[in-house]
Amino acid sequence: MTQTPCHRMPKRSPLAMAAQDFATRPAPQASPPAMTRSDVLWRAAAFVPALLMTVALTFAISSSLSQDGFTVLEVMVIALVALTFVWVSLSVSTVLLGVAKRVFYPCFTRHSRGRGPAQDIAILMPIYNEVPWDVFGNAAAMLDQLSQGTRKDRFTLFVLSDSTDPEIAAQELRAFDALKAQAPVGLDVYYRRRAQNTDKKTGNLTDWIENWGGAYEAMLVLDADSLMSGAAIRQLAHELSAHPQAGLIQTFPHLIGAETLFGRMQQFSNAVYGWLLAEGLAAWAQSEGNYWGHNAIIRTRAFAASARLPYMRGLRGRRDLILSHDFVEAGMLRRAGWAVRFLPRAGGSYEESPQTLIDYALRDRRWCQGNLQHLRILTARGFHPISRFHLLQGAVAFLLSPAWFTVILIWSAIRTMPSEAISYFNSDNPLQPAWSATEPLDGLLVLGFIYSMLLVPKVIGTFAMCFWRRTRADYRGWPVLVGTALIEILFSILYAPVMMVQQTIAVICAVFGLSRGWAPQDRGVVGCSWAQVFRFHIVETVTGITMMVGLALGAVSPWLLPIAISLTLAVPLSKLSGMRIADKALRVLRIDSPQDLREPRIVRQARDARARMRRLVLTPQTFPEVTAIAAE
């Protein structure tokens, strides 16, 4: 069924998007701030220690394996450990940079001095078959907060729909009419639904820029589950005005809304550990920051002139759309001379996360498909080295899992190897697994080194939270916070091997073209039957049982027992991931994050606005003309 487009938009103001080519270097459009000596030192402080730590670990493992010479498989293990541990060590040095940044520059929300004239800023909410009352409820809360503060800029909200479901489309129209009727004075609201989901989110934004972008100096890009306070939106607008060299400014979104075990694990990790990584990333990224696709403000004309994505040449000459577009767009802005900045302390920036292990794995498969495309863009002309590093990092995040899975299979198959496998989790992403190797005689030193590196971010993040009086009071003392952190670490270790296998499957599917397209994220909690969960985790279950049999027969190293247990229990662990724990009586079992204990005002407002919007949307007689239009 062909969808009828629906436009409730202002007068068109076209803005051409210039064609781009990765084979040629574009002429510079702006000049980012020159790097100072301080900037160079921050960057060196991130990468040099990471390389030194990797060299130290590689040397230790090589020494433990070299007593009787090296076999081919041992050389493979050493190479894999060296190539993968560098990313773990980089996360450690990044966290330490974050600590240094907080110590020497403790101010949280200081605005840049001076700014330009008032700007016309479009707030863009691209949506695709989402729950309408959630989207428009969030929009209502943001508009309400924007109306309460002093506005130096002019803001206009656009809901850009690509929805294909007729029922959802009708609900969107009712929600739009309800939102427009209650929108504060001085804040315009518009809605547009395309007939076809051409080029997905990228095409959705391109359509808006080419038809209406000419009237706006900047666009604040959100996701369907994004939520930003009025103060955060105004601060982004101020910073863009105060830094004319900036083409894009990205915030650090905090995770909210989780009620399940798995969702709250991510939320706690993001709140307690992630802010240090974000702080350290901002310290070494400087003007070569990254873009995460939402909760960021972009200079409209800079984006139109430099960041239109070309198609990639696929198999059999087909044109492939770049799926993980955000990293690439950041690199294209920077190669045109625009600074890409990261503001980890802006605050008031939120998003939601997958609630179950299966939802997380499915999202990973979509991201993997797009991130592996980045490897084909590494040789693009004109990209800054740090922009290339961001692209590589996005791909490596998924390639680590098959690398470590290979190490585990080697140890499972070859009993005579002198070194053993040790499991550990990745500190940058607690759900991203990593395993290393060591000789039993020298194992204590190497093992201590590895675990020290992996636990540093979690220990420092938890200690910093304990140091803040308000946070201690929210948790009713530091023992509850420490206990919560230990619970999160325990479950992260249990889920890490399962996620390793799932990411390995994602890489295989992406490489061999077995991915099922780019479906929208399921943002709710949808239960699966035991049979469905078993089918989804059949690979982990069979692998775990095989390893357990090998352990019983003495053919597999005992060091692999923790991994074998997790893989064998993949199905019950997956079912457990969706268990609601938000209302548990024992506080440490709730895995509360600081945002749960002291809920931000914008989050409360959004929850109330969603409930009101739901009542309006589900009452068709409220807007009878909308139902008739949507049915055409």
GUTI-433706 format. One record per residue (C-alpha): x, y, z. Coordinates in steps of 0.05 Angstrom, whole numbers, padded with zeros to 5 digits, always signed. Layout:
BEGIN
XYZ...
END
This chain:
BEGIN
+00000+00000+00000+00029+00067-00021+00029+00118+00035+00001+00188+00024+00051+00241+00047+00026+00289+00099+00055+00359+00105+00038+00409+00159+00099+00451+00147+00119+00524+00138+00135+00557+00072+00193+00522+00037+00263+00550+00044+00308+00505+00001+00381+00494+00017+00422+00454-00032+00465+00397-00006+00530+00393-00044+00550+00325-00072+00611+00295-00037+00663+00246-00060+00710+00204-00016+00761+00201-00073+00775+00276-00074+00794+00326-00020+00743+00382-00014+00764+00455-00009+00764+00479+00064+00704+00519+00086+00728+00540+00156+00789+00537+00201+00783+00500+00267+00823+00527+00327+00897+00512+00322+00922+00459+00370+00960+00487+00429+01017+00454+00466+00968+00436+00521+00923+00401+00470+00982+00360+00444+01000+00339+00515+00928+00316+00530+00928+00274+00467+00996+00244+00481+00974+00228+00552+00918+00185+00523+00955+00146+00470+01026+00137+00495+01008+00102+00561+00959+00058+00523+01013+00034+00476+01063+00024+00533+01013-00018+00572+00999-00061+00511+01073-00071+00498+01084-00091+00571+01028-00143+00570+01050-00170+00502+01122-00178+00528+01097-00214+00591+01055-00263+00552+01111-00274+00501+01160-00289+00557+01113-00340+00589+01102-00376+00522+01174-00375+00496+01205-00428+00542+01200-00482+00489+01195-00437+00428+01132-00411+00394+01081-00451+00356+01039-00420+00302+00978-00419+00347+01017-00386+00403+01040-00331+00355+00967-00322+00335+00947-00314+00408+01001-00263+00422+00983-00223+00360+00909-00223+00377+00921-00203+00449+00967-00146+00427+00918-00120+00375+00859-00122+00422+00887-00102+00490+00908-00034+00463+00834-00014+00462+00826-00036+00535+00888+00003+00555+00864+00064+00517+00799+00063+00557+00841+00063+00621+00884+00122+00600+00821+00158+00576+00789+00150+00645+00852+00175+00679+00850+00235+00634+00778+00246+00654+00798+00246+00727+00854+00296+00713+00806+00340+00674+00756+00341+00732+00811+00356+00783+00843+00414+00745+00779+00441+00713+00724+00426+00764+00671+00475+00738+00611+00437+00710+00567+00484+00669+00606+00547+00654+00584+00577+00588+00634+00604+00538+00641+00680+00540+00610+00721+00486+00564+00699+00431+00536+00722+00365+00466+00748+00347+00402+00708+00356+00397+00645+00315+00338+00609+00283+00345+00537+00307+00304+00477+00285+00294+00420+00333+00287+00358+00290+00255+00293+00314+00260+00239+00259+00214+00181+00275+00197+00115+00242+00138+00073+00268+00150+00095+00340+00099+00100+00397+00068+00168+00381+00049+00189+00451+00120+00176+00475+00151+00218+00420+00102+00276+00424+00100+00272+00500+00175+00283+00502+00167+00340+00453+00114+00372+00497+00159+00369+00558+00218+00400+00521+00176+00456+00492+00148+00471+00561+00218+00478+00591+00242+00520+00533+00184+00568+00544+00203+00579+00618+00275+00603+00609+00305+00664+00576+00310+00650+00501+00363+00687+00463+00350+00645+00402+00287+00626+00364+00267+00552+00366+00220+00513+00320+00202+00440+00329+00196+00393+00269+00171+00321+00276+00196+00286+00213+00159+00221+00204+00177+00162+00160+00124+00118+00190+00093+00066+00144+00040+00037+00190-00027+00071+00175-00052+00065+00246+00012+00096+00274+00008+00151+00222-00063+00168+00244-00041+00169+00316+00017+00215+00298-00031+00265+00268-00075+00265+00329-00014+00273+00373+00012+00330+00330-00054+00367+00334-00054+00358+00410+00018+00383+00414+00005+00443+00369-00057+00462+00409-00017+00465+00474+00049+00491+00447+00075+00552+00485+00069+00620+00451+00130+00635+00408+00148+00562+00395+00122+00536+00329+00110+00462+00316+00108+00427+00249+00098+00356+00223+00116+00321+00158+00108+00249+00137+00143+00223+00075+00109+00174+00029+00171+00130+00026+00227+00116+00076+00280+00133+00024+00351+00127+00052+00324+00118+00122+00342+00171+00174+00396+00202+00130+00345+00213+00074+00295+00240+00124+00342+00295+00147+00366+00308+00076+00295+00319+00054+00284+00371+00109+00349+00407+00094+00336+00411+00019+00265+00437+00029+00265+00477+00093+00337+00481+00119+00352+00549+00087+00312+00586+00141+00352+00559+00200+00424+00572+00222+00426+00508+00262+00390+00443+00273+00386+00404+00339+00380+00331+00319+00344+00284+00366+00324+00211+00365+00254+00185+00377+00273+00169+00450+00315+00232+00461+00299+00280+00516+00335+00346+00532+00322+00398+00584+00309+00470+00564+00374+00491+00596+00413+00439+00557+00382+00462+00491+00397+00535+00506+00469+00518+00525+00481+00481+00460+00454+00541+00421+00498+00588+00462+00561+00547+00449+00548+00542+00375+00539+00618+00372+00601+00630+00414+00645+00585+00370+00636+00604+00297+00688+00551+00277+00644+00495+00306+00604+00455+00256+00576+00405+00307+00572+00402+00383+00555+00335+00415+00528+00324+00486+00537+00263+00531+00467+00231+00537+00451+00197+00602+00409+00134+00600+00340+00136+00632+00276+00097+00637+00304+00027+00650+00263-00020+00693+00295-00088+00677+00359-00120+00702+00394-00111+00635+00370-00041+00624+00390-00019+00694+00460-00049+00686+00471-00005+00625+00441+00055+00660+00485+00047+00722+00547+00037+00681+00532+00098+00639+00520+00142+00701+00576+00118+00746+00631+00098+00698+00613+00129+00630+00620+00202+00651+00695+00193+00663+00705+00162+00595+00665+00219+00564+00708+00270+00601+00772+00237+00579+00748+00231+00507+00733+00305+00505+00803+00318+00532+00840+00283+00475+00790+00291+00418+00792+00367+00421+00764+00395+00355+00763+00326+00324+00705+00299+00366+00652+00250+00343+00578+00249+00329+00530+00198+00358+00471+00215+00313+00428+00251+00364+00427+00301+00421+00474+00345+00382+00470+00414+00349+00495+00423+00278+00508+00485+00236+00459+00475+00179+00497+00506+00122+00563+00473+00143+00528+00406+00142+00494+00418+00076+00559+00440+00043+00603+00384+00069+00567+00324+00097+00520+00296+00044+00536+00222+00044+00555+00190-00022+00533+00119-00036+00585+00064-00029+00599+00013-00084+00573-00054-00061+00574-00125-00087+00556-00133-00161+00560-00058-00170+00500-00041-00127+00496+00025-00089+00500+00016-00014+00473+00067+00035+00521+00085+00092+00483+00059+00152+00523+00085+00212+00523+00154+00183+00539+00195+00245+00614+00179+00252+00623+00191+00177+00586+00258+00178+00630+00282+00236+00692+00264+00196+00665+00300+00134+00651+00363+00174+00721+00362+00202+00754+00350+00134+00718+00413+00110+00751+00452+00165+00694+00453+00216+00709+00436+00289+00670+00378+00319+00665+00390+00394+00643+00346+00452+00611+00375+00515+00609+00320+00567+00587+00367+00623+00528+00400+00588+00478+00359+00628+00404+00353+00615+00414+00305+00556+00380+00237+00559+00361+00176+00518+00334+00107+00530+00368+00039+00521+00348-00032+00503+00314-00067+00562+00333-00140+00548+00394-00179+00525+00359-00199+00460+00340-00126+00444+00412-00105+00458+00439-00160+00413+00391-00141+00356+00412-00068+00362+00485-00091+00360+00472-00128+00295+00445-00064+00263+00504-00024+00289+00554-00077+00268+00528-00077+00197+00539-00002+00193+00604+00003+00233+00640-00048+00191+00627-00003+00130+00674+00047+00163+00733+00003+00145+00720+00019+00072+00722+00094+00087+00788+00095+00124+00825+00113+00059+00778+00171+00042+00815+00234+00020+00821+00292+00069+00798+00259+00133+00835+00281+00196+00875+00224+00230+00832+00228+00292+00769+00223+00249+00798+00160+00218+00812+00134+00287+00739+00144+00307+00718+00104+00246+00767+00049+00261+00746+00047+00334+00673+00038+00314+00691-00023+00272+00740-00053+00322+00687-00050+00376+00654-00108+00340+00716-00143+00312+00743-00153+00383+00692-00206+00398+00709-00255+00341+00783-00243+00357+00774-00265+00429+00726-00320+00409+00782-00347+00365+00830-00347+00425+00779-00386+00466+00769-00437+00412+00844-00447+00407+00849-00462+00481+00788-00506+00479+00817-00548+00422+00891-00553+00442+00904-00579+00512+00980-00579+00506+00989-00504+00502+01029-00478+00562+00985-00417+00573+00914-00412+00598+00856-00367+00581+00831-00315+00631+00764-00282+00623+00752-00209+00637+00705-00154+00616+00719-00090+00579+00718-00027+00622+00696+00019+00564+00634-00022+00553+00618-00072+00610+00580-00115+00561+00638-00121+00512+00680-00182+00529+00755-00193+00526+00799-00251+00545+00874-00258+00552+00926-00312+00562+00981-00328+00612+01027-00383+00635+01008-00415+00703+01077-00401+00733+01077-00328+00714+01002-00320+00714+00995-00282+00778+01034-00222+00753+01001-00219+00685+00932-00233+00714+00941-00178+00766+00962-00129+00712+00902-00145+00668+00850-00142+00723+00881-00077+00750+00873-00045+00682+00801-00069+00675+00778-00050+00744+00809+00020+00745+00751+00055+00710+00699+00022+00754+00737+00033+00818+00752+00106+00802+00680+00119+00779+00650+00088+00842+00700+00124+00887+00685+00191+00855+00610+00180+00866+00624+00162+00939+00664+00227+00945+00603+00269+00928+00561+00284+00989+00495+00290+00951+00505+00223+00917+00522+00189+00983+00458+00217+01012+00417+00193+00953+00444+00122+00962+00437+00129+01038+00511+00118+01048+00570+00093+01008+00560+00018+01026+00496+00016+00983+00532+00049+00924+00591+00001+00929+00545-00058+00936+00506-00036+00875+00571-00029+00835+00591-00100+00856+00524-00128+00833+00531-00092+00766+00602-00119+00757+00580-00190+00774+00524-00190+00722+00569-00156+00670+00618-00214+00677+00562-00265+00669+00534-00232+00607+00601-00216+00574+00613-00285+00542+00542-00287+00515+00551-00218+00483+00618-00240+00455+00584-00296+00417+00526-00251+00395+00575-00198+00369+00613-00253+00332+00548-00274+00299+00535-00201+00282+00603-00195+00248+00593-00259+00208+00523-00237+00186+00550-00169+00164+00610-00197+00127+00569-00248+00088+00510-00203+00076+00463-00242+00121+00436-00182+00159+00361-00171+00158+00362-00098+00140+00361-00037+00185+00298-00045+00228+00277+00007+00281+00296-00007+00353+00244-00039+00398+00243+00010+00456+00194-00027+00500+00199-00090+00542+00173-00147+00499+00175-00216+00531+00198-00277+00492+00178-00348+00504+00229-00399+00528+00228-00431+00458+00243-00364+00425+00299-00349+00473+00329-00418+00463+00328-00409+00387+00362-00341+00393+00417-00368+00438+00427-00437+00407+00500-00422+00387+00520-00400+00457+00484-00460+00489+00516-00512+00444+00584-00479+00452+00578-00477+00528+00555-00550+00533+00612-00572+00488+00662-00535+00532+00632-00566+00595+00640-00635+00565+00712-00619+00546+00725-00595+00617+00697-00660+00646+00741-00701+00599+00802-00660+00616+00809-00636+00544+00794-00563+00559+00832-00516+00604+00800-00504+00673+00811-00429+00663+00753-00432+00614+00702-00455+00666+00672-00386+00679+00662-00376+00604+00632-00445+00596+00583-00433+00653+00559-00367+00624+00549-00396+00554+00514-00457+00580+00466-00413+00620+00455-00364+00562+00380-00380+00558+00362-00369+00631+00409-00309+00634+00372-00279+00574+00304-00291+00607+00331-00260+00671+00354-00198+00634+00282-00176+00623+00261-00184+00696+00234-00120+00726+00278-00099+00785+00260-00025+00791+00214-00039+00850+00256-00089+00889+00255-00079+00964+00331-00090+00973+00364-00027+00946+00428-00058+00918+00386-00107+00876+00351-00049+00841+00417-00025+00811+00395+00047+00819+00433+00100+00781+00437+00172+00808+00383+00192+00758+00336+00141+00789+00347+00166+00859+00344+00240+00841+00300+00242+00780+00312+00303+00735+00253+00350+00728+00250+00342+00652+00243+00266+00661+00184+00275+00708+00152+00324+00661+00161+00278+00602+00130+00219+00638+00068+00261+00656+00065+00290+00585+00068+00220+00555+00009+00197+00598-00032+00258+00578-00014+00250+00505-00033+00176+00506-00103+00192+00532-00112+00244+00476-00085+00200+00421-00127+00139+00440-00191+00181+00439-00205+00189+00364-00266+00233+00375-00219+00286+00402-00193+00300+00332-00243+00267+00283-00216+00304+00222-00147+00273+00232-00173+00202+00227-00206+00219+00161-00142+00250+00132-00099+00191+00153-00147+00142+00120-00141+00175+00052
END
